[in-house]
């Protein structure tokens, strides 16, 4: 699969220890399989131990070693505990930190529950931020540095009906990583954000939309490519890259056009 990257790619040694959050299903599980190879140690993190064990079995079939680490990232305390646990499980060497765990409420903003929005913001933005704050000091002191890869969303660059708070959380994550890239420009750590478009996963299975969906295996392969090439931003899929360019170049016009077709694009969200 071809994945166009933007920004300057970094260079570093082949990763041996890779930590993945949200690895029990969807994009995280597929990325784990795509990254699995003999000589690599994957630390798989999520709430569902049963799901993690399934991913573990798939990773081990490809010759990699896999450690299952059940965690709950829905609170600050949980994210802090997860960061401490992953550093211990990594055994003192953290080559790649793949922050993938997330959720979507998929509801019109005026119909959204504030508790659900806070939970969404916690998983999509605050927990990754907390883990980074705990792990980056360790990574920047490693002799060969490391690589942080965050799975964001194309919604960080463009509006999406029924995903206002989700888009905001992913935009915040993108902004955080861009700022950290500047702050850490003289440190041996690369930071990448992967921005998938609509993907057919368990998280989106109840969404009704006319948009074409990428397969999670395609996105997982794109993430594995980003781990290898270390771009600043990677957007899987030609149509997604074209949409990103349109919404960044002509934001007013593209927002207006999307508003016109929104009831057709996402009919599962009630529109006035």
Secondary structure, 3 states (H helix, E strand, C coil): CCEEEECCCCCCCCCCEEEEECCCCHHHHHHHHHHCCCCCEEEEEECCHHHHHHHHHHHHHCCCEEEEEECCCCCHHHHHHHHHHHHHHCCCCCCEEEECCCCCCCCCHHHCCHHHHHHHHHHHHHHHHHHHHHHHHHHCCCCCCEEEEEECCHHHCCCCCCCHHHHHHHHHHHHHHHHHHHHCCCCCEEEEEECCCCEECHHHCCCCCCCCCEEHHHHHHHHHHHHHHCCCEEEECHHHHHHHHHHHHCHHHHHHHHHHHHHHHCCCCCCC
